[in-house]
Amino acid sequence: MSATESITVLVPDELGAEALSGIDGVRALVYDATDPDKPLPPGAAEAEVLVPGFLVETDPAAFVDRLPNLRLIQLTTAGAENWIGRIPSQVMLSIARGAHGGSTAEWALGALIAVYRELIPFDRLRESRTWDRHATDTLQDKRVLVLGAGDLGRRMRTRLEASDATVTLVGTTAREGVHGIDELPALLGQHDVVVLMVPLTDATTGLVDAEFLARMPDGAVLVNAARGKVVVTDALLAELQRGRLRAALDVTDPEPLPPDHPLWTAPGLLLTPHVAGSVHGYARRAYAVVAAEIARYAAGKDPENLVHGAY
């Protein structure tokens, strides 16, 4: 489109409409992202941009098929696995890279501190009014491998280094300060912690399998702040039940966990219900990225956070 044309953007809430209100040439229409069967607002057929709801499990076809002029899907999340390969080739897909990295890295750091400083066991002792004063382990001087060298991984490194841990970043390809994924098998045995911060793709689905886990040293901690399907659940369960590894999971496979799933009672596990990025102010931070991306599109430029192929 040219920089002088006006575009229509479908947003899932009034906060999104407010975030876009200051962009010249953009008209925001609020729609119900939670109900694909609900009629779209008048004028929606003209929409060139669709902003899905945050963490709404939307079937892309539910909205895409009703938007003949759609040219861009702008996500409020950093994960795009629900959309890749399921939208027309002429439609661009952009993620909210940078919006949630800080809060997710904060969760991972907090989880590691809780594990090493035994905060949850101490709180359980409080409930039984038991005073068990003893030394704990520490995150200081731990060797941490962060799998994922994008915005999230870099933010994780900053927080870990501030805690006096040693950090190794691993990305898809090697570059300055980053090891390539081909080096991963040799690196796993050299680290006390592995933090997963990768998108869910064909390459990362099931990446953390029995062989991967077996390469981690005894007593090591696996932290999953990525997606549940990156880890083979049965393989991790086997290691937890043996007591050889520990884990902190914000995501699981399946998700949510059924009430009878063995992860609920697995030893050595800290578990949270996919809340690493769910913090006060998350929507404001997400829409700041969304607004910047849509402003670029409205000015006739490509968004900066475009997803290409399997990203």
C-alpha positions in Angstrom: 0.0 0.0 0.0 1.1 3.6 -0.4 1.9 5.8 2.5 -1.1 8.1 1.8 -3.8 5.5 1.9 -6.0 4.8 5.0 -6.0 1.3 6.3 -8.5 -0.5 8.6 -7.1 -2.6 11.5 -9.1 -5.1 13.5 -8.1 -5.1 17.2 -9.5 -7.4 20.0 -10.1 -4.7 22.6 -10.4 -1.0 23.3 -6.9 -0.8 24.6 -5.7 -1.9 21.1 -7.8 0.8 19.5 -6.4 3.4 21.9 -2.8 2.3 21.1 -3.4 2.8 17.4 -5.4 6.1 17.7 -2.3 8.3 17.2 -1.2 6.7 13.9 -2.0 8.7 10.9 -4.0 6.9 8.2 -5.1 4.0 10.6 -8.7 3.2 11.5 -9.1 0.7 14.3 -12.2 -1.5 14.6 -12.8 -3.6 17.7 -14.0 -7.2 17.2 -14.6 -10.2 19.4 -11.5 -12.3 19.2 -12.9 -15.0 21.5 -16.0 -15.9 19.3 -15.3 -16.7 15.7 -19.0 -17.1 15.1 -19.9 -13.6 16.1 -20.4 -11.2 13.2 -17.5 -8.8 12.5 -18.2 -5.1 12.9 -19.3 -3.0 10.0 -16.4 -2.2 7.7 -14.4 -5.2 8.8 -14.3 -6.6 5.2 -12.0 -3.7 4.4 -9.4 -4.6 7.0 -5.8 -5.1 5.9 -4.5 -5.8 9.3 -5.7 -8.3 12.0 -4.5 -8.2 15.6 -5.5 -11.5 17.3 -6.2 -11.6 21.0 -3.4 -12.2 23.5 -3.0 -16.0 24.1 -6.4 -16.6 22.5 -6.3 -20.0 20.8 -7.7 -18.7 17.5 -8.2 -20.9 14.5 -6.7 -18.7 11.8 -9.2 -19.7 9.2 -12.0 -18.4 11.4 -11.1 -14.8 10.7 -8.8 -14.9 7.7 -11.4 -16.4 5.4 -13.7 -13.4 6.1 -11.1 -10.8 5.4 -10.5 -10.6 1.6 -8.2 -7.6 1.9 -6.0 -9.0 4.7 -2.3 -8.3 4.2 -0.8 -8.4 7.7 -1.5 -10.4 10.9 0.2 -8.6 13.8 0.4 -10.7 16.9 0.6 -9.5 20.5 2.7 -12.5 21.5 6.3 -13.6 20.6 5.1 -17.1 19.7 3.6 -17.7 16.3 3.2 -21.5 16.1 -0.6 -21.3 15.8 -0.3 -19.2 12.6 2.7 -20.5 10.7 1.7 -22.5 7.7 -2.0 -21.8 8.2 -2.4 -18.4 6.5 -2.4 -17.4 2.8 1.0 -16.8 1.4 0.3 -13.2 0.5 -0.4 -12.4 4.2 2.5 -11.2 6.3 2.9 -12.4 9.9 4.6 -10.2 12.5 5.2 -11.0 16.2 5.5 -8.8 19.3 9.2 -9.4 19.8 10.5 -7.4 22.7 7.2 -7.1 24.5 7.3 -10.0 26.9 11.0 -10.9 27.1 11.6 -9.1 30.3 8.8 -10.7 32.3 9.5 -14.1 31.0 13.2 -13.8 31.9 12.2 -12.6 35.3 10.0 -15.7 35.8 12.9 -18.0 34.8 15.3 -16.2 37.1 12.8 -16.3 40.0 12.2 -20.0 39.3 15.9 -20.8 39.5 16.3 -18.8 42.7 13.3 -20.6 44.2 14.8 -24.0 43.3 18.3 -23.3 44.5 17.3 -21.4 47.7 14.6 -24.0 48.5 11.9 -21.3 48.9 9.0 -23.6 48.4 10.2 -26.3 50.8 10.8 -23.6 53.4 7.3 -22.2 52.9 5.9 -25.7 53.4 7.8 -26.0 56.6 6.2 -22.7 57.7 2.8 -24.2 57.2 3.8 -27.0 59.6 5.5 -24.5 62.0 8.8 -26.3 61.5 12.0 -24.3 62.0 14.6 -26.1 59.9 17.6 -23.8 59.5 20.1 -25.1 57.0 22.3 -24.0 54.2 21.0 -24.1 50.6 22.5 -24.1 47.2 22.9 -20.8 45.2 22.6 -19.6 41.7 26.0 -17.8 42.1 28.7 -19.5 40.0 26.3 -21.8 38.3 27.0 -22.5 34.6 23.7 -21.8 32.7 23.1 -22.7 29.1 20.3 -20.5 27.5 18.9 -22.2 24.4 17.6 -19.3 22.3 19.6 -16.2 21.5 16.9 -13.7 20.6 15.4 -10.9 22.7 14.4 -13.3 25.4 17.7 -15.1 25.6 19.6 -11.9 25.7 17.4 -10.5 28.5 17.9 -13.8 30.4 21.7 -13.5 30.1 21.6 -10.0 31.6 19.6 -11.2 34.6 21.7 -14.3 35.2 25.0 -12.4 35.0 23.7 -9.9 37.5 23.3 -13.0 39.8 26.9 -14.0 39.3 26.1 -17.0 37.1 28.1 -17.9 33.9 26.0 -17.9 30.8 26.3 -19.6 27.4 23.9 -18.6 24.7 23.0 -21.1 21.9 21.2 -20.1 18.8 20.4 -21.6 15.4 23.7 -20.5 14.0 27.0 -19.6 15.6 28.0 -15.9 15.7 29.9 -13.6 18.1 28.9 -14.5 21.6 26.5 -17.2 20.5 27.2 -21.0 20.0 25.4 -22.8 17.1 22.8 -25.5 17.7 25.2 -28.1 16.3 27.4 -27.6 19.4 24.6 -28.3 21.8 25.4 -32.0 22.5 28.9 -31.2 23.6 27.8 -28.2 25.7 25.0 -29.9 27.7 27.3 -31.9 30.0 29.2 -28.7 30.9 26.2 -26.8 32.4 24.3 -26.9 35.7 21.2 -25.4 34.2 19.5 -25.4 30.7 16.9 -22.6 30.1 14.7 -23.1 27.1 13.7 -19.9 25.3 13.1 -21.0 21.7 10.0 -20.7 19.5 8.0 -23.8 18.7 8.9 -25.0 15.2 9.4 -28.3 13.4 13.1 -28.1 14.5 12.4 -27.5 18.2 9.4 -29.8 18.7 10.6 -32.7 20.8 14.1 -31.3 20.9 14.5 -32.0 24.6 14.2 -35.8 24.4 15.7 -38.7 26.4 19.1 -38.3 24.7 19.2 -34.6 25.4 18.3 -35.0 29.0 20.8 -37.9 29.5 23.6 -35.5 28.5 22.7 -33.1 31.3 24.8 -33.8 34.5 23.3 -35.2 37.7 21.4 -32.6 39.7 21.1 -30.2 36.8 17.9 -28.1 36.4 15.8 -27.8 33.2 13.8 -24.6 32.9 11.1 -24.4 30.2 9.9 -20.9 29.4 9.3 -21.8 25.7 6.5 -24.1 24.8 5.5 -27.5 26.3 6.1 -29.5 23.1 9.8 -28.5 23.0 10.2 -31.1 25.8 9.2 -34.8 25.5 7.2 -35.0 28.7 7.6 -38.8 29.3 11.4 -38.4 29.0 11.5 -35.6 31.5 9.2 -37.5 33.9 11.5 -40.4 33.9 14.4 -38.2 34.9 12.4 -36.5 37.6 11.1 -39.7 39.1 14.6 -41.1 39.2 15.6 -37.9 41.1 18.5 -37.3 38.7 17.3 -34.0 37.3 15.1 -31.1 38.6 12.9 -28.8 36.5 10.9 -25.6 36.5 8.1 -25.5 33.9 5.8 -22.7 33.0 4.6 -24.7 30.0 3.7 -28.4 29.6 2.6 -30.9 27.0 -0.3 -31.4 27.3 -1.6 -28.0 28.4 -3.4 -27.5 30.6 -2.5 -30.6 32.6 -5.3 -33.1 33.2 -6.0 -33.5 37.0 -4.5 -37.1 36.9 -1.3 -36.2 35.0 1.9 -37.5 36.8 3.6 -34.1 36.4 1.4 -32.8 39.3 3.2 -35.1 41.7 6.6 -35.4 40.1 9.5 -34.8 42.6 11.9 -32.0 42.0 9.5 -29.9 39.9 8.4 -26.3 40.2 5.3 -25.8 38.1 3.4 -22.7 37.1 0.4 -22.5 34.7 1.8 -20.6 31.6 2.0 -17.3 33.4 5.6 -16.2 32.7 4.5 -13.4 30.4 1.2 -12.7 32.2 2.0 -9.7 34.3 0.5 -6.3 35.0 1.2 -4.0 32.1 1.8 -6.8 29.6 -0.9 -5.5 27.3 0.5 -2.0 27.3 4.0 -3.3 26.4 2.5 -5.6 23.7 0.5 -2.8 22.1 3.6 -0.5 22.1 5.3 -3.0 19.8 2.0 -3.6 17.8 1.6 0.1 17.2 5.2 0.5 16.0 4.8 -2.4 13.6 1.5 -1.1 12.2 2.9 2.4 11.9 5.6 1.0 9.7 3.1 -0.8 7.6 0.9 2.3 7.3 4.0 4.2 6.1 4.5 1.7 3.3 7.3 -0.2 5.1 7.6 -3.9 6.1 7.2 -4.5 9.9 10.5 -5.3 11.6 9.3 -8.5 13.4 8.1 -10.4 10.3 8.2 -14.2 10.6 9.7 -15.9 7.6 8.9 -19.5 7.0 9.4 -21.6 10.2 11.3 -18.7 11.9 
